[in-house]
Amino acid sequence: MYHNKETKKSRAQINIKNNQNKFKCPICSGAMTLKNECNLICKKNHSFDLSRKGYLNLLASGSSAKYEKELFEARKQVCSFGFFDPLIKHLGERISGYSNDNSAKNGISVLDAGCGEGSHLRSLAELLQHVPDINSTLFGVDIAKEGIKLATSGDTDIIWSVADLARLPFQRDSFDVILNILSPANYHEFERILSDDGILIKVIPGKSYLRELRNLMFEENDYSSDRVADYFSNKFQQISSQNIEYQVQLDEVILPQLLKMTPLTWSLKPEMQTEIHLTQIPSITVDLTILTGVKR
Ligand SMILES: C[S@@+](CC[C@H](N)C(=O)[O-])C[C@H]1O[C@@H](n2cnc3c(N)ncnc32)[C@H](O)[C@@H]1O
């Protein structure tokens, strides 16, 4: 366990130092080295600080993040309620299976691209710890600093960075598994940083995702993520598509957090959010499609 922020930062220093060959300068694309214990620097002297909380800010220019601290806090509470547990179990099995099939490798590198406040990756780190013979190094990136700040709250060796999917600060072929969960994608960048035998796992909402809330908010509920799935299979060779669907019982604590965390309710005024009651949505459907692809 960490005892203070310094020890958290020193643990991050060790993890980054051990993996510095994976990073590339987000400005000039040069190789990077961790110097003076807390600066990741390229040969052209572009320098990026390791924060006291132990994350790197690798944005080449200002952030255009739309998500705010309150939203990430709500998302974290919803995750700690177990909302995504079946998904995490599924992803854990998928990553363990990949690792077994590629047992010749000296450990695998996993990137969660668009990791938000990091709950999924922290849960996966914990789950993978209990799987024998898996040696994984986990990285999480998100464009929102508020998300990454929250992500560092756990006691893990995950390497967290603020970065843009459109300009990922990693070298070619650096990752064996890329996770892209309910987040935008940049397939050009994913293809560049994924190893030749690596896999991309993209999680998208199925048509019944949060159905009860959609039914309440919209007269016509014809939600579909078919276009996102089609785009995925245009860019990567799809090797599987699996669906998981389950119900989560809500309560007075979790419903307001759920309403805060989902972009679905962003168009609603706050007073309208408080109009949505547990009696209207006692439980909610989680319907997720897990697409797995390899490079063409
Ligand atoms: C709906 S949230 C999902 C977060 C997390 N994967 C989860 O399931 O809880 C979408 C995330 O994508 C991130 N995001 C959006 N555009 C991005 C970009 N260009 N680069 C990196 N992250 C981005 C947002 O900041 C946000 O955290």
The ligand as an SDF file (V2000), in Angstrom:
LIG
                    3D

 27 29  0  0  0  0  0  0  0  0999 V2000
  -18.0290    7.3900  -22.1220 C   0  0  0  0  0  0  0  0  0  0  0  0
  -16.3910    7.6860  -21.5210 S   0  0  0  0  0  0  0  0  0  0  0  0
  -15.8490    6.0350  -21.2450 C   0  0  0  0  0  0  0  0  0  0  0  0
  -14.7160    5.9800  -20.2840 C   0  0  0  0  0  0  0  0  0  0  0  0
  -14.3200    4.5450  -19.8640 C   0  0  0  0  0  0  0  0  0  0  0  0
  -13.7970    3.7900  -20.9780 N   0  0  0  0  0  0  0  0  0  0  0  0
  -15.4960    3.8560  -19.2400 C   0  0  0  0  0  0  0  0  0  0  0  0
  -16.0830    2.9630  -19.8890 O   0  0  0  0  0  0  0  0  0  0  0  0
  -15.8620    4.2010  -18.1070 O   0  0  0  0  0  0  0  0  0  0  0  0
  -15.5020    8.1720  -22.9850 C   0  0  0  0  0  0  0  0  0  0  0  0
  -14.0610    8.5740  -22.6720 C   0  0  0  0  0  0  0  0  0  0  0  0
  -13.3590    8.8230  -23.8790 O   0  0  0  0  0  0  0  0  0  0  0  0
  -12.4510    9.8910  -23.6180 C   0  0  0  0  0  0  0  0  0  0  0  0
  -12.0370   10.5120  -24.8800 N   0  0  0  0  0  0  0  0  0  0  0  0
  -12.8210   11.1690  -25.7770 C   0  0  0  0  0  0  0  0  0  0  0  0
  -12.0660   11.6300  -26.8130 N   0  0  0  0  0  0  0  0  0  0  0  0
  -10.7850   11.2480  -26.5540 C   0  0  0  0  0  0  0  0  0  0  0  0
   -9.5480   11.4380  -27.2400 C   0  0  0  0  0  0  0  0  0  0  0  0
   -9.4880   12.1040  -28.3890 N   0  0  0  0  0  0  0  0  0  0  0  0
   -8.4290   10.9270  -26.6900 N   0  0  0  0  0  0  0  0  0  0  0  0
   -8.4770   10.2480  -25.5030 C   0  0  0  0  0  0  0  0  0  0  0  0
   -9.6270   10.0450  -24.8080 N   0  0  0  0  0  0  0  0  0  0  0  0
  -10.7680   10.5350  -25.3270 C   0  0  0  0  0  0  0  0  0  0  0  0
  -13.2510   10.8250  -22.7350 C   0  0  0  0  0  0  0  0  0  0  0  0
  -12.4560   11.7680  -22.0600 O   0  0  0  0  0  0  0  0  0  0  0  0
  -13.9420    9.8400  -21.8100 C   0  0  0  0  0  0  0  0  0  0  0  0
  -13.1890    9.5700  -20.6690 O   0  0  0  0  0  0  0  0  0  0  0  0
  1  2  1  0
  2  3  1  0
  2 10  1  0
  3  4  1  0
  4  5  1  0
  5  6  1  0
  5  7  1  0
  7  8  2  0
  7  9  1  0
 10 11  1  0
 11 12  1  0
 11 26  1  0
 12 13  1  0
 13 14  1  0
 13 24  1  0
 14 15  1  0
 14 23  1  0
 15 16  2  0
 16 17  1  0
 17 18  1  0
 17 23  2  0
 18 19  1  0
 18 20  2  0
 20 21  1  0
 21 22  2  0
 22 23  1  0
 24 25  1  0
 24 26  1  0
 26 27  1  0
M  CHG  2   2   1   9  -1
M  END
$$$$
